[in-house]
Amino acid sequence: MVDFEVWDKLLRQYVDQEGRVNYAAWKTEQPQVLDQWLSSQTTSFLKPNINTLEKLALWINLYNALTISSILKRYPLDSIVPKILGVPNWLAFVWFFQHRSYYVFGQHYSLAQIEHQFLRNELPESRIHFAIVCASVGCPLLRSGAYFPEQVMQQLDKDAYRFINNPQKVYYDFDSQTLYCNKIFKWYRQDFLKVASSIPEYIHSYLKIDVPLTAATPISYLDYDWSLNHRIS
């Protein structure tokens, strides 16, 4: 099983409680540590008998670590969407997630493969969408610590509560009686509907305030912010 202690230590050092990453300090102080850890932990073949909790912690950690490693190599940047003469280069953006550029456990994988093949298909768990990060402001906040098999279910629950109770991601307008929510709920709608009969009812199960949400509640999706989620030293 992969040892997450180095990854955990890096996250605790460079990610604050708001999930913002101090890339500048990370790249200046320890530019090679993350890649060295990834190489040391993923060059051998994955043991076939690991359980579901171990797999969840493993693939969430690796997805996030590979994403952060890629951003560190490119930093400084303002957005995870590359631009050419100020125009978003969506082809390069898609390539970032689709290209099989990560050598893990004897094979080359893309971030999209890790997300869809391992996390969504083999380990169907709706709360992963509050845990895996694309490094943008619009995506879930990066946890300031690693996921561990013995804690991963509780960690995912906390991630869901943090995401859904963040008014920048989800809020209810009492005047218009409309639920405004992050586009993750639109893009991965079918994953959430596996555990709830509607998106409003899924969200209601995690809200800390009493809001009259039902299957009939109108939904409006918020603009997604692709700017880099980072903080300045």
N, C-alpha and C positions, 0 to 999 in steps of 0.2 A: 504494500500500500504506500502511496506517496506521502512523504513527510511534509506537512504544510507549515512547519514552524518558521522557516525563513520568510515565506510569503506573508504569514501572519505578522511577523515583526516589521516587515516593510510597510504593510498597511497601517499598522499602529503608529508608525513614525511619520508617514507622509499623507495620511488621509485624516481629515478632521471629522468632528461629530456631525457636520452637515453633509458629509460625503464628498467634499471638495478635495481634489488631489493637488498636492504641492509638487508639480512636475519639475519646476525650476530647481528646487532644492534636491529632489530625488536624482535628477540628471547630473547635477553638479557633484553631489556627495557620493552616490552609489550607482553610477551608470551601468555597471556590468552585473551587479548582484542578482537582479531578477532573471536575466538570461542565463546566468550560470546555474541558478537554482532550477530553472525549467529544463536545462540540458541534463543536469544531474539526476532529475527525477523521472524523465520521460524517455530516456534512450533505451531502456529495457522494455520487454514486452509486459503488457498488463496481465496480472493474474486473472484467470477466468472465473474464479469462485468468490469474487467480492460481492457483498450484499447491496441491497438497494440504497441504504443510507450512505454507504461508502461511495457508491457510484454518483449519487447526488452531490455530495461534498466534492468529490474528485472533479467532475465535469464543470460544475459552477466555478470552482477555483481556477481551473485551467482556462476556461473561457475568459474570465476576467483578467487573469494574469497575462494571457496572450494579447488581449486587447490593450492593456496598459503598456506592455512591452513595445507594441507597435507604435503607440502614441509617444512614448519616451524617445524612440528613434527619430520621430518626426518633429518633436517639440523644438522650438516654439511654434504654435499654430493657434488660430482663433476658433476654428471650426473643424469638425471631423469630416465635413464635406469639402473636398478640394475645390479650388477655384482657378479658372484660367481667365486672366484679364477681368477679374471681378465676377465672372459668370460661374455658377455652380457646375462642377464636373460630375454629374451623377453617374457616368460610366465608371469613373475611377472610384467613386463611393461604393458602387455595387461590387467592383473588383476587390475592394478591401475585405469584404465579407465572404465573397465567393471563391477567391483564389486559394488553392490548396498549398499554402506556403508554410504550414506549421508541421514539423516532423515530430509526431507524438506516438510513442509505443510502436515503433516500427512502420508507421504509415504516415503519409502526408494528408493533413486535414485542413479544411477551411473553417472559419468561425461559423459559417452557416451550417456546415455538416455537424459540428459539435452541438449547435443549438437544436437543429431539427432532427437529426438522426438519434443522438444520444439522449438529450434532455427532453425533447417533446414527444418523440415516438417510443423510445425504450423506457423512459421514466416519466410518464405523463403526470405532471405536477404543475398546476396552474400558477403556483406561487413563484416558480422560477422566473417569471416575467417581472418580478419585483426584486430580483437578485442579480441576474446577468446584466452587464452594462456595456453600452457602446461608446462610453466616455463622453457623451453629450449631456447638456443640461436637461434635455427632455427625458432622458432615460432614467431608470432607478438610480438612487444615490448609492455610491460605492460604500460598502460596509467597511468600517475601520478595523478590520480583523478578518481572518480566514473563516471558512466554513469547516466544521469538523463533524464527522459521522454521528457522534453521540449527541450533538447539539443541533444538527442541521434542520430538523423539523421545527424546533422552537425558533431558530434563527429565521427561517422562511416565514413563520407566522409574524414575527416582529417586523420583517421587511414589508409584508403585506399591510400591516397596520400603519407603518411609517409612510408608505407610499399613498395609501388611500386617505389618510388623514392630513396629508400635505395639501393645502389649498392651491398650490401651484400645479398640482397633478389632478386633484378632484375637488369639486365644490358644488354645492346645491344652491341655486338662486330661488329664494322663496317667493320673490315677486312674480317671476315667470314660471315658477314650478318646473324648472328645467335642471337636469343634472349635467354639469360640465365635467368632462373627464379626458384624461390623457389618451392619445390615439393608440396606445398599447391595447386598450380595451376594444378597439376597432380591428386592429391588425390581427389579434389573437383571440378574437371573439369566441371561436369554437372551443378553445381550451377552457375558457371560463364557463362556458355553457355546459361543460361536462360535469360541473359540480354545483351549478345553480341554474334555475330556469330562465333567468334573464340577467343582463349586465347590472341593472340597478339593484336587483336582489343580491347579487354577488357582492357589490360594493357595500350594501347595507349591512351585510354580515360582519364587516370590519370597521364600520364607522363608529366613532366614540360618542357622537352626538345623535340625538333622535331626529331623524329626517324621514319624511313620509315617502319612501321609495318603494315602488312596485314595478311589476313588469310593464305597466302602462306609462311609466314616467318618461317624458321626452328626454332624449340625450343629444347633447351638442359636444362635438369633439374639439379640444383646444389645439391651437397651432403648435406644432412640434418644434422645439428649440434645438437645433443641431450645433449650436456653439459649444466649444469645449468646456467641460465641467472642471474648472481648475481654480486654484487660489494663488495669490501672489505672496511670496515670502514676507 
